[in-house]
Amino acid sequence: MKLRHLFVAILLAANVITAIGVVHARHDYRQLYIQLTRLERARDELNVDFGRLQLEQATWAMSNRVDQVARERLGMRFPETAEIVVVRP
């Protein structure tokens, strides 16, 4: 009879330890899932920012924009035919 009580006590302890392990594993899973959703949200925000920056870069790099800035801010112009010198090797 004592052996039977000992066996039941061991099974009960194993059951409690397993239950604690399951609770701990679920808690870890939930924490990791929360972190994953935060990281995915940050990734999505960075992708939106990257798209905006690409659009802005394309706008600033347009040839007519570069030409406009060169003429207005830098006072640049195309040379006249008489001003062009061809250098041959």
N, C-alpha and C positions, 0 to 999 in steps of 0.2 A: 504494500500500500504506500509506503514511503517513497519507493522508487517511482510509482505512478504520480505522486504529488510533485516530486522533483521534475519529472518529465513535463508535466503541465506547466510548472513554473518556468522552465526553460523555454517552452513554446510561447508562453505569454510574454516573457521578456523579449524573445526574438520578434514577436509580433509588434510590440511597442517600439522596438528599435527600428524595425522596417517602416512603421508608420511615421516615425520622426524623420527617417531618411526621405520618404515620399514628400512630406511637407517641406523639407529643406530643398529638395530638387524642384518642386513646383515654385517655391519662392525664388530660387535662382533663375528659373525659366522666365518668370514674370519680370524680374529685374532686367534680364538680358533683352526681353522683348521691348520693354520700355526704352532701353538704350538704343535698340535697333530702330524704333520708330523716330526717335530724336535724330539719329544719324541720317535716316532717310529724308527727313524733313530738311535738315541742313544741306544734304546733297541736292535736293530739289531747288532750294533757294540759291545755291551756288550755280546750278545749271541755268537758272533764270538770269542771274547776274552775268554769267559768261555770255549768254546770248545777247544781252543788252550791250556788253562791251564789244562783241564782234560787230554788232550793227553800228555802234558808234565809230569803231575803227574803220569800217567800210565807208561810212559817211565822210569822215575826215580825210580818208585817202583817195577820194574820188578826184579824178584828174582836173575837172573844172574847179573844184574847191582849191586844189593846190595852185592852179593857175591864178585864181582870184586872190589868194593870199600873197602870192609872189608879186602880183601887180600892185596891190593896195599897200601892203605893209613893207615890202622890200623894194618897191619901185623898179621891179624887173620888167623887161620887155624883150620881145624878139629882136634880134639884130637885123639891121638893114642889109641888103645884098652887098653893098660896098664894104660893110664892116666884117664880113665873113672872110676868114683867111683859112685856106686849106693847107695843111702841113703834110708833106709827103715824106716817107722814110728814105 
